[in-house]
Amino acid sequence: MDQDMKDSMLSALENVIDPELGIDIVNLGLVYDVELDEEGLATVTMTLTSMGCPLGPVIVDQVNTALNELPEVKSTNVNIVWNPPWSKDKMSRYAKLALGVR
């Protein structure tokens, strides 16, 4: 997968907004990696802000929807991981400013 495709996938994922925080999952630092194989299977490795996040299934559905809008993507697999754990340090400068985090 080339960098342009990776950028397209991340750009699509910027449309997935964490319902509790109101910031997209890319700027929150929840997306750890994206891959696309030759058959069109997109694999997203990501985490959630907490293990007990009640909106996890909603976010996963939105990830699937966002990536399936790309013509190169035929199907999507979302891997939720807990290691490394998410922290505020993973957020982009934009997300920190929007949420008032230092």
All heavy atoms as an XYZ file, in Angstrom:
779
protein
N       0.855     -1.181      0.000
C       0.000      0.000      0.000
C       0.895      1.235      0.000
O       1.828      1.334      0.788
C      -0.889     -0.036      1.239
C      -1.761      1.176      1.383
S      -2.879      1.116      2.787
C      -1.769      1.351      4.133
N       0.576      2.176     -0.877
C       1.393      3.389     -0.930
C       0.895      4.433      0.069
O      -0.177      4.301      0.659
C       1.453      3.949     -2.355
C       0.100      4.421     -2.877
O      -0.857      4.566     -2.087
O      -0.005      4.662     -4.091
N       1.701      5.456      0.240
C       1.396      6.496      1.224
C       0.112      7.249      0.867
O      -0.646      7.638      1.753
C       2.578      7.468      1.354
C       2.435      8.458      2.496
C       2.331      7.810      3.870
O       3.082      6.892      4.182
N       1.400      8.261      4.697
N      -0.149      7.438     -0.433
C      -1.372      8.131     -0.837
C      -2.620      7.380     -0.378
O      -3.589      7.988      0.077
C      -1.410      8.328     -2.353
C      -0.435      9.396     -2.827
O       0.026     10.214     -1.987
O      -0.136      9.419     -4.043
N      -2.585      6.059     -0.500
C      -3.736      5.250     -0.075
C      -3.887      5.315      1.434
O      -4.997      5.457      1.953
C      -3.562      3.807     -0.540
C      -4.798      2.953     -0.312
S      -6.172      3.516     -1.332
C      -7.468      3.588     -0.109
N      -2.780      5.242      2.140
C      -2.821      5.349      3.607
C      -3.406      6.707      4.012
O      -4.257      6.780      4.900
C      -1.413      5.164      4.179
C      -1.389      5.061      5.682
C      -0.014      4.633      6.167
C      -0.117      4.165      7.588
N       0.893      3.214      7.968
N      -2.968      7.762      3.336
C      -3.488      9.103      3.626
C      -4.984      9.189      3.330
O      -5.736      9.818      4.077
C      -2.732     10.158      2.821
C      -1.291     10.340      3.280
O      -0.939      9.874      4.397
O      -0.508     10.941      2.515
N      -5.430      8.540      2.237
C      -6.857      8.540      1.899
C      -7.674      7.839      2.977
O      -8.761      8.292      3.352
C      -7.095      7.848      0.555
O      -6.543      8.596     -0.492
N      -7.149      6.730      3.463
C      -7.853      5.989      4.510
C      -7.928      6.802      5.795
O      -8.980      6.887      6.433
C      -7.163      4.651      4.749
C      -7.299      3.697      3.573
S      -6.297      2.196      3.743
C      -7.200      1.345      5.051
N      -6.816      7.428      6.174
C      -6.819      8.252      7.394
C      -7.746      9.452      7.231
O      -8.449      9.832      8.172
C      -5.395      8.693      7.737
C      -4.484      7.570      8.253
C      -3.044      8.053      8.361
C      -4.973      7.036      9.594
N      -7.765     10.019      6.041
C      -8.658     11.150      5.781
C     -10.123     10.721      5.927
O     -10.936     11.448      6.513
C      -8.392     11.704      4.377
O      -9.219     12.797      4.114
N     -10.452      9.547      5.415
C     -11.818      9.027      5.571
C     -12.150      8.824      7.040
O     -13.275      9.110      7.483
C     -11.971      7.716      4.793
N     -11.174      8.351      7.813
C     -11.410      8.105      9.238
C     -11.547      9.389     10.047
O     -12.081      9.369     11.152
C     -10.306      7.216      9.812
C     -10.305      5.781      9.282
C      -9.110      5.021      9.829
C     -11.608      5.065      9.606
N     -11.095     10.513      9.484
C     -11.294     11.794     10.164
C     -12.767     12.186     10.195
O     -13.152     13.110     10.910
C     -10.458     12.887      9.512
C      -8.984     12.767      9.829
C      -8.136     13.852      9.189
O      -8.622     14.560      8.284
O      -6.975     13.988      9.606
N     -13.597     11.473      9.445
C     -15.046     11.713      9.468
C     -15.736     10.928     10.573
O     -16.941     11.077     10.782
C     -15.666     11.349      8.112
C     -15.191     12.270      7.020
O     -15.187     13.476      7.184
N     -14.771     11.697      5.907
N     -14.987     10.078     11.268
C     -15.549      9.295     12.377
C     -15.309     10.079     13.663
O     -14.179     10.226     14.113
C     -14.905      7.895     12.458
C     -15.473      7.123     13.647
C     -15.115      7.131     11.156
N     -16.391     10.581     14.211
C     -16.310     11.437     15.406
C     -16.631     10.615     16.651
O     -17.625      9.889     16.689
C     -17.325     12.609     15.294
C     -17.132     13.384     13.976
C     -17.231     13.530     16.510
C     -15.781     14.027     13.803
N     -15.769     10.724     17.659
C     -16.053     10.094     18.944
C     -17.268     10.812     19.529
O     -17.208     12.020     19.781
C     -14.844     10.231     19.878
C     -15.073      9.552     21.212
O     -15.980      9.995     21.956
O     -14.349      8.603     21.526
N     -18.394     10.116     19.724
C     -19.625     10.782     20.176
C     -19.503     11.469     21.534
O     -20.188     12.451     21.790
C     -20.649      9.652     20.239
C     -20.070      8.514     19.498
C     -18.586      8.696     19.509
N     -18.638     10.962     22.392
C     -18.509     11.558     23.727
C     -17.638     12.810     23.715
O     -17.893     13.759     24.450
C     -17.921     10.546     24.704
C     -18.873      9.398     25.007
C     -18.262      8.378     25.947
O     -17.147      7.886     25.668
O     -18.920      8.093     26.960
N     -16.596     12.811     22.889
C     -15.640     13.919     22.905
C     -15.836     14.912     21.763
O     -15.328     16.028     21.821
C     -14.205     13.372     22.882
C     -13.835     12.498     24.085
C     -12.456     11.905     23.909
C     -13.919     13.300     25.378
N     -16.536     14.506     20.708
C     -16.808     15.417     19.599
C     -15.609     15.694     18.707
O     -15.599     16.666     17.954
N     -14.578     14.860     18.780
C     -13.361     14.999     17.965
C     -13.194     13.697     17.183
O     -13.548     12.627     17.670
C     -12.116     15.224     18.850
C     -12.293     16.431     19.778
C     -10.843     15.359     18.016
C     -12.280     17.771     19.096
N     -12.622     13.798     15.984
C     -12.468     12.593     15.177
C     -11.427     11.648     15.783
O     -10.537     12.063     16.515
C     -12.117     12.941     13.735
C     -10.730     13.527     13.599
O      -9.774     12.747     13.449
O     -10.602     14.770     13.643
N     -11.557     10.376     15.421
C     -10.723      9.339     16.024
C      -9.254      9.433     15.616
O      -8.386      8.971     16.353
C     -11.278      7.924     15.744
C     -11.298      7.608     14.251
C     -12.659      7.763     16.378
C     -11.662      6.163     13.919
N      -8.975     10.035     14.457
C      -7.576     10.187     14.041
C      -6.882     11.230     14.907
O      -5.805     10.982     15.454
C      -7.487     10.553     12.544
C      -6.044     10.843     12.145
C      -8.062      9.426     11.681
N      -7.497     12.392     15.076
C      -6.893     13.440     15.900
C      -6.870     13.077     17.376
O      -6.013     13.568     18.118
C      -7.594     14.781     15.662
C      -7.083     15.463     14.428
O      -5.934     15.902     14.383
N      -7.907     15.528     13.397
N      -7.778     12.218     17.796
C      -7.732     11.746     19.183
C      -6.588     10.764     19.405
O      -6.252     10.453     20.537
C      -9.056     11.078     19.573
C     -10.210     12.014     19.887
C     -11.486     11.220     20.109
C      -9.899     12.883     21.096
N      -6.002     10.272     18.331
C      -4.898      9.319     18.464
C      -5.369      7.897     18.702
O      -4.604      7.061     19.186
N      -6.614      7.611     18.348
C      -7.154      6.272     18.560
C      -6.747      5.297     17.459
O      -6.762      4.093     17.676
C      -8.682      6.327     18.658
C      -9.254      7.147     19.820
C     -10.776      7.162     19.754
C      -8.776      6.611     21.153
N      -6.410      5.816     16.273
C      -6.036      4.954     15.148
C      -4.518      4.750     15.186
O      -3.749      5.695     15.085
C      -6.462      5.581     13.807
C      -6.002      4.705     12.646
C      -7.969      5.788     13.771
N      -4.112      3.490     15.339
C      -2.691      3.161     15.402
C      -2.120      2.803     14.042
O      -0.962      3.090     13.756
C      -2.450      2.013     16.378
C      -2.717      2.359     17.836
C      -2.924      1.364     18.759
C      -2.759      3.676     18.274
C      -3.157      1.656     20.105
C      -2.991      3.970     19.604
C      -3.192      2.967     20.520
O      -3.407      3.268     21.836
N      -2.931      2.155     13.177
C      -2.419      1.752     11.867
C      -3.586      1.453     10.940
O      -4.667      1.065     11.396
C      -1.533      0.504     12.006
C      -0.737      0.202     10.741
O      -0.419      1.141      9.981
O      -0.428     -0.982     10.522
N      -3.354      1.660      9.634
C      -4.307      1.259      8.603
C      -3.541      0.515      7.516
O      -2.401      0.853      7.216
C      -5.067      2.463      7.993
C      -5.983      3.105      9.007
C      -4.118      3.491      7.419
N      -4.163     -0.514      6.981
C      -3.554     -1.303      5.916
C      -4.631     -1.661      4.906
O      -5.814     -1.756      5.259
C      -2.954     -2.601      6.477
C      -1.839     -2.395      7.468
C      -1.367     -3.707      8.095
O      -1.628     -4.775      7.512
O      -0.756     -3.640      9.161
N      -4.213     -1.872      3.659
C      -5.115     -2.330      2.617
C      -4.392     -3.399      1.820
O      -3.310     -3.144      1.278
C      -5.525     -1.169      1.703
C      -6.535     -1.504      0.609
C      -7.889     -1.871      1.214
C      -6.685     -0.339     -0.358
N      -4.985     -4.606      1.771
C      -4.316     -5.660      1.011
C      -4.768     -5.639     -0.449
O      -5.627     -4.838     -0.840
C      -4.492     -7.031      1.673
C      -5.903     -7.596      1.584
O      -6.734     -7.092      0.789
O      -6.187     -8.557      2.315
N      -4.208     -6.512     -1.255
C      -4.467     -6.504     -2.690
C      -5.886     -6.925     -3.042
O      -6.367     -6.636     -4.136
C      -3.439     -7.395     -3.397
C      -2.046     -6.802     -3.325
C      -0.966     -7.735     -3.839
O      -1.287     -8.780     -4.419
O       0.205     -7.388     -3.638
N      -6.581     -7.590     -2.132
C      -7.975     -7.976     -2.371
C      -8.963     -6.883     -1.945
O     -10.167     -7.056     -2.069
C      -8.310     -9.272     -1.621
C      -7.703    -10.511     -2.244
C      -6.239    -10.696     -1.873
O      -5.893    -10.482     -0.701
O      -5.444    -11.025     -2.774
N      -8.449     -5.784     -1.389
C      -9.325     -4.696     -0.969
C      -9.788     -4.778      0.472
O     -10.725     -4.080      0.868
N      -9.139     -5.640      1.272
C      -9.478     -5.725      2.694
C      -8.712     -4.654      3.458
O      -7.489     -4.649      3.484
C      -9.132     -7.109      3.270
C      -9.247     -7.251      4.797
C     -10.689     -7.054      5.255
C      -8.707     -8.577      5.261
N      -9.467     -3.738      4.037
C      -8.870     -2.690      4.869
C      -8.827     -3.189      6.303
O      -9.828     -3.688      6.822
C      -9.693     -1.407      4.787
N      -7.669     -3.060      6.938
C      -7.522     -3.433      8.336
C      -7.128     -2.205      9.125
O      -6.157     -1.530      8.777
C      -6.455     -4.539      8.501
O      -6.847     -5.673      7.723
C      -6.316     -4.948      9.959
N      -7.904     -1.918     10.146
C      -7.648     -0.769     11.015
C      -7.295     -1.307     12.387
O      -8.047     -2.085     12.969
C      -8.892      0.147     11.127
C      -8.617      1.317     12.052
C      -9.334      0.623      9.756
N      -6.139     -0.903     12.890
C      -5.757     -1.233     14.260
C      -5.948      0.039     15.065
O      -5.355      1.071     14.752
C      -4.295     -1.712     14.321
O      -4.159     -2.853     13.465
C      -3.907     -2.082     15.743
N      -6.808     -0.052     16.071
C      -7.142      1.139     16.854
C      -7.490      0.749     18.275
O      -7.571     -0.425     18.611
C      -8.312      1.887     16.194
C      -9.605      1.097     16.145
S     -11.008      2.058     15.526
C     -11.263      3.205     16.901
N      -7.674      1.758     19.079
C      -8.095      1.554     20.456
C      -9.277      2.461     20.738
O      -9.745      3.195     19.860
C      -6.918      1.827     21.424
O      -7.264      1.323     22.721
C      -6.553      3.295     21.504
N      -9.758      2.428     21.942
C     -10.814      3.317     22.406
C     -10.282      4.066     23.619
O      -9.268      3.685     24.203
C     -12.070      2.508     22.762
C     -12.664      1.690     21.608
C     -13.736      0.728     22.133
C     -13.233      2.593     20.531
N     -10.970      5.125     24.009
C     -10.470      5.924     25.126
C     -10.512      5.163     26.442
O      -9.753      5.473     27.357
C     -11.256      7.240     25.266
O     -12.650      6.934     25.368
C     -10.992      8.158     24.088
N     -11.391      4.151     26.531
C     -11.434      3.323     27.735
C     -11.956      1.938     27.378
O     -12.697      1.782     26.399
C     -12.325      3.950     28.808
O     -13.678      3.900     28.400
N     -11.567      0.935     28.169
C     -11.997     -0.436     27.903
C     -13.509     -0.594     27.995
O     -14.095     -1.387     27.289
C     -11.315     -1.408     28.866
C      -9.850     -1.586     28.581
S      -9.076     -2.763     29.681
C      -9.356     -4.262     28.766
N     -14.127      0.183     28.839
C     -15.570      0.074     29.018
C     -16.361      1.040     28.164
O     -17.530      1.296     28.453
N     -15.765      1.560     27.112
C     -16.434      2.550     26.265
C     -17.743      1.981     25.714
O     -17.725      1.040     24.915
C     -15.518      2.964     25.119
S     -16.265      4.179     24.009
N     -18.883      2.532     26.151
C     -20.168      1.982     25.710
C     -20.448      2.248     24.227
O     -21.290      1.594     23.636
C     -21.182      2.696     26.607
C     -20.519      3.970     26.988
C     -19.044      3.660     27.058
N     -19.738      3.190     23.646
C     -19.982      3.545     22.253
C     -19.006      2.885     21.292
O     -18.983      3.207     20.102
C     -19.952      5.068     22.097
C     -21.054      5.771     22.900
C     -20.836      7.273     22.932
C     -22.420      5.444     22.334
N     -18.211      1.935     21.781
C     -17.262      1.231     20.930
C     -17.891      0.642     19.679
O     -17.394      0.856     18.568
N     -19.021     -0.095     19.800
C     -19.642     -0.669     18.606
C     -20.099      0.393     17.599
O     -20.035      0.176     16.393
C     -20.830     -1.463     19.163
C     -20.436     -1.777     20.578
C     -19.631     -0.589     21.031
N     -20.545      1.530     18.094
C     -20.962      2.629     17.209
C     -19.760      3.147     16.430
O     -19.835      3.365     15.207
C     -21.614      3.773     18.029
C     -21.870      4.996     17.168
C     -22.886      3.286     18.686
N     -18.638      3.327     17.112
C     -17.422      3.818     16.460
C     -16.939      2.815     15.412
O     -16.582      3.196     14.297
C     -16.338      4.139     17.500
C     -16.779      5.335     18.358
C     -14.994      4.422     16.823
C     -15.898      5.630     19.545
N     -16.959      1.529     15.734
C     -16.537      0.491     14.782
C     -17.436      0.521     13.544
O     -16.944      0.438     12.410
C     -16.529     -0.903     15.447
C     -16.357     -2.004     14.412
C     -15.427     -0.973     16.495
N     -18.742      0.654     13.738
C     -19.666      0.752     12.596
C     -19.341      1.961     11.730
O     -19.372      1.887     10.500
C     -21.117      0.837     13.069
C     -21.663     -0.498     13.561
O     -21.032     -1.547     13.276
O     -22.709     -0.489     14.233
N     -19.023      3.080     12.371
C     -18.691      4.296     11.614
C     -17.374      4.135     10.864
O     -17.231      4.655      9.758
C     -18.633      5.499     12.552
C     -19.985      5.902     13.076
C     -19.922      7.069     14.056
O     -18.845      7.556     14.399
N     -21.069      7.520     14.505
N     -16.415      3.424     11.440
C     -15.145      3.145     10.752
C     -15.425      2.330      9.491
O     -14.934      2.639      8.406
C     -14.156      2.405     11.682
C     -12.986      1.818     10.903
C     -13.651      3.350     12.769
N     -16.234      1.284      9.633
C     -16.595      0.454      8.478
C     -17.261      1.292      7.390
O     -16.898      1.194      6.216
C     -17.526     -0.690      8.901
C     -16.803     -1.760      9.677
O     -15.684     -2.123      9.370
N     -17.463     -2.284     10.696
N     -18.205      2.116      7.774
C     -18.923      2.949      6.812
C     -17.981      3.925      6.111
O     -18.015      4.064      4.879
C     -20.055      3.730      7.523
O     -20.967      2.784      8.089
C     -20.796      4.631      6.553
N     -17.123      4.580      6.872
C     -16.210      5.575      6.299
C     -15.254      4.949      5.291
O     -15.036      5.486      4.203
C     -15.430      6.284      7.410
N     -14.676      3.811      5.636
C     -13.703      3.182      4.746
C     -14.360      2.526      3.535
O     -13.785      2.516      2.443
C     -12.853      2.172      5.498
C     -11.850      2.788      6.471
C     -11.069      1.700      7.183
C     -10.902      3.749      5.772
N     -15.562      1.999      3.701
C     -16.244      1.364      2.581
C     -16.691      2.365      1.523
O     -17.072      1.970      0.422
C     -17.409      0.505      3.069
C     -16.922     -0.784      3.703
O     -15.914     -1.349      3.287
N     -17.623     -1.254      4.718
N     -16.603      3.665      1.813
C     -16.895      4.689      0.808
C     -15.734      4.871     -0.166
O     -15.908      5.437     -1.240
C     -17.235      6.015      1.488
C     -18.576      5.970      2.206
C     -18.929      7.270      2.899
O     -18.177      8.251      2.785
O     -19.979      7.288      3.556
N     -14.548      4.372      0.197
C     -13.401      4.445     -0.716
C     -13.533      3.338     -1.755
O     -13.764      2.182     -1.399
C     -12.087      4.290      0.057
C     -11.766      5.375      1.082
C     -10.520      4.985      1.877
C     -11.572      6.713      0.396
N     -13.376      3.662     -3.041
C     -13.567      2.637     -4.080
C     -12.604      1.465     -3.993
O     -12.948      0.345     -4.397
C     -13.377      3.412     -5.392
C     -12.772      4.714     -5.031
C     -13.058      4.971     -3.580
N     -11.425      1.660     -3.438
C     -10.435      0.587     -3.325
C     -10.760     -0.416     -2.231
O     -10.262     -1.537     -2.224
C      -9.038      1.178     -3.041
C      -8.503      2.094     -4.103
C      -8.952      3.560     -3.937
O      -9.811      3.856     -3.072
O      -8.442      4.397     -4.683
N     -11.618     -0.012     -1.294
C     -11.940     -0.852     -0.135
C     -13.156     -1.722     -0.438
O     -14.227     -1.213     -0.755
C     -12.192      0.014      1.117
C     -12.652     -0.841      2.293
C     -10.933      0.796      1.484
N     -12.963     -3.024     -0.341
C     -14.050     -3.989     -0.578
C     -14.663     -4.463      0.740
O     -15.842     -4.753      0.809
C     -13.541     -5.194     -1.362
C     -12.828     -4.848     -2.660
C     -13.716     -4.110     -3.629
C     -12.980     -3.775     -4.901
N     -13.081     -2.397     -5.304
N     -13.849     -4.563      1.786
C     -14.332     -4.952      3.105
C     -13.381     -4.386      4.157
O     -12.269     -3.966      3.840
C     -14.447     -6.473      3.240
O     -13.189     -7.074      3.053
N     -13.859     -4.388      5.394
C     -13.098     -3.761      6.474
C     -13.039     -4.684      7.686
O     -14.016     -5.337      8.022
C     -13.761     -2.429      6.895
O     -13.957     -1.620      5.741
C     -12.915     -1.669      7.883
N     -11.865     -4.694      8.317
C     -11.664     -5.427      9.562
C     -11.109     -4.436     10.579
O     -10.079     -3.811     10.340
C     -10.678     -6.584      9.331
C     -10.437     -7.383     10.583
O     -11.310     -7.494     11.433
N      -9.249     -7.933     10.706
N     -11.800     -4.287     11.694
C     -11.357     -3.360     12.740
C     -10.843     -4.167     13.923
O     -11.587     -4.944     14.517
C     -12.500     -2.426     13.190
C     -12.017     -1.468     14.271
C     -13.068     -1.662     11.998
N      -9.561     -3.999     14.218
C      -8.938     -4.660     15.373
C      -8.851     -3.656     16.514
O      -8.111     -2.677     16.412
C      -7.530     -5.148     15.032
C      -7.536     -6.276     14.037
O      -8.434     -7.098     14.025
N      -6.530     -6.318     13.196
N      -9.586     -3.907     17.576
C      -9.500     -3.065     18.771
C      -8.422     -3.662     19.663
O      -8.483     -4.847     20.007
C     -10.840     -3.010     19.535
C     -11.959     -2.478     18.648
C     -10.687     -2.181     20.815
C     -11.849     -1.026     18.262
N      -7.423     -2.859     19.996
C      -6.332     -3.309     20.859
C      -6.269     -2.420     22.105
O      -6.725     -1.280     22.085
C      -4.973     -3.297     20.108
C      -5.003     -4.256     18.921
C      -4.596     -1.896     19.650
N      -5.678     -2.955     23.144
C      -5.554     -2.190     24.402
C      -4.097     -1.916     24.747
O      -3.809     -1.286     25.766
C      -6.252     -2.926     25.543
C      -7.685     -3.152     25.220
C      -8.287     -4.344     24.946
C      -8.709     -2.160     25.078
N      -9.614     -4.152     24.662
C      -9.904     -2.813     24.727
C      -8.737     -0.771     25.205
C     -11.105     -2.145     24.508
C      -9.929     -0.102     24.995
C     -11.092     -0.782     24.652
N      -3.187     -2.393     23.917
C      -1.774     -2.171     24.158
C      -1.146     -1.696     22.861
O      -1.248     -2.399     21.861
C      -1.127     -3.472     24.634
C       0.194     -3.226     25.303
O       0.523     -2.106     25.659
N       0.961     -4.285     25.470
N      -0.559     -0.527     22.805
C      -0.362      0.377     23.942
C      -1.670      1.071     24.326
O      -2.492      1.348     23.470
C       0.657      1.399     23.409
C       0.429      1.431     21.935
C       0.014      0.028     21.561
N      -1.832      1.318     25.615
C      -3.051      1.993     26.064
C      -3.102      3.429     25.562
O      -2.078      4.080     25.398
C      -2.962      1.938     27.590
C      -1.530      1.678     27.899
C      -0.929      0.997     26.711
N      -4.319      3.898     25.321
C      -4.513      5.265     24.869
C      -4.272      6.231     26.032
O      -4.589      5.926     27.179
C      -5.931      5.459     24.344
C      -6.183      6.861     23.880
C      -5.845      7.378     22.672
C      -6.806      7.922     24.612
N      -6.220      8.696     22.606
C      -6.805      9.060     23.785
C      -7.343      8.026     25.886
C      -7.344     10.281     24.190
C      -7.880      9.242     26.293
C      -7.874     10.347     25.443
N      -3.692      7.380     25.715
C      -3.550      8.457     26.698
C      -3.705      9.783     25.964
O      -3.646      9.838     24.733
C      -2.191      8.389     27.395
O      -1.172      8.786     26.497
N      -3.859     10.822     26.714
C      -4.014     12.163     26.122
C      -2.790     12.563     25.311
O      -2.877     13.395     24.415
C      -4.286     13.192     27.222
C      -5.611     12.987     27.907
C      -5.796     13.946     29.070
C      -7.067     13.613     29.830
N      -7.197     14.364     31.049
N      -1.655     11.954     25.591
C      -0.435     12.267     24.846
C      -0.531     11.871     23.375
O       0.208     12.384     22.545
C       0.771     11.554     25.465
C       1.071     12.050     26.868
O       0.677     13.189     27.210
O       1.696     11.294     27.636
N      -1.428     10.970     23.032
C      -1.580     10.506     21.652
C      -2.405     11.480     20.804
O      -2.449     11.367     19.590
C      -2.215      9.121     21.624
C      -1.339      8.077     22.276
C      -1.856      6.692     22.044
C      -1.010      5.625     22.681
N       0.388      5.657     22.401
N      -3.064     12.436     21.443
C      -3.913     13.382     20.724
C      -3.067     14.380     19.932
O      -1.976     14.756     20.366
C      -4.820     14.148     21.696
C      -5.804     13.265     22.396
S      -7.060     14.072     23.435
C      -6.386     15.576     23.959
N      -3.626     14.803     18.794
C      -2.971     15.833     17.996
C      -3.083     17.182     18.714
O      -3.880     17.351     19.642
C      -3.630     15.942     16.618
O      -4.927     16.520     16.748
N      -2.285     18.120     18.263
C      -2.344     19.468     18.833
C      -3.751     20.046     18.679
O      -4.282     20.671     19.577
C      -1.306     20.356     18.131
C      -1.211     21.743     18.700
C      -0.040     22.504     18.059
N       0.115     23.794     18.651
C      -0.525     24.881     18.253
N      -1.364     24.819     17.235
N      -0.352     26.036     18.862
N      -4.363     19.793     17.508
C      -5.719     20.263     17.252
C      -6.694     19.727     18.303
O      -7.502     20.476     18.876
C      -6.168     19.844     15.839
C      -7.655     19.853     15.668
C      -8.360     21.042     15.501
C      -8.399     18.660     15.693
C      -9.739     21.053     15.367
C      -9.763     18.660     15.551
C     -10.435     19.859     15.393
O     -11.803     19.876     15.263
N      -6.634     18.416     18.557
C      -7.562     17.813     19.527
C      -7.337     18.365     20.923
O      -8.282     18.647     21.654
C      -7.400     16.287     19.517
N      -6.056     18.539     21.288
C      -5.753     19.080     22.619
C      -6.307     20.490     22.775
O      -6.873     20.835     23.802
C      -4.247     19.055     22.872
C      -3.705     17.666     23.098
C      -2.201     17.677     23.278
C      -1.673     16.275     23.487
N      -0.208     16.250     23.577
N      -6.143     21.314     21.732
C      -6.673     22.677     21.781
C      -8.192     22.671     21.867
O      -8.793     23.399     22.651
C      -6.221     23.473     20.562
C      -4.763     23.914     20.541
C      -4.402     24.495     19.183
C      -4.491     24.936     21.636
N      -8.835     21.814     21.049
C     -10.299     21.755     21.026
C     -10.886     21.303     22.365
O     -11.956     21.760     22.760
C     -10.757     20.829     19.908
N     -10.156     20.434     23.056
C     -10.653     19.907     24.334
C     -10.062     20.623     25.544
O     -10.391     20.294     26.683
C     -10.350     18.408     24.430
C     -11.085     17.535     23.415
C     -10.600     16.098     23.491
C     -12.599     17.605     23.620
N      -9.193     21.590     25.304
C      -8.585     22.328     26.402
C      -7.604     21.510     27.220
O      -7.453     21.729     28.426
N      -6.932     20.568     26.565
C      -5.950     19.700     27.243
C      -4.555     20.262     27.036
O      -4.199     20.716     25.959
C      -6.018     18.253     26.669
C      -4.926     17.394     27.263
C      -7.385     17.663     26.914
N      -3.763     20.233     28.084
C      -2.372     20.714     27.968
C      -1.411     19.587     27.999
O      -1.609     18.544     28.482
C      -2.063     21.687     29.079
C      -2.847     22.942     28.908
C      -2.400     23.956     29.905
N      -3.069     25.197     29.560
C      -3.112     26.223     30.322
N      -2.518     26.205     31.479
N      -3.738     27.307     29.945
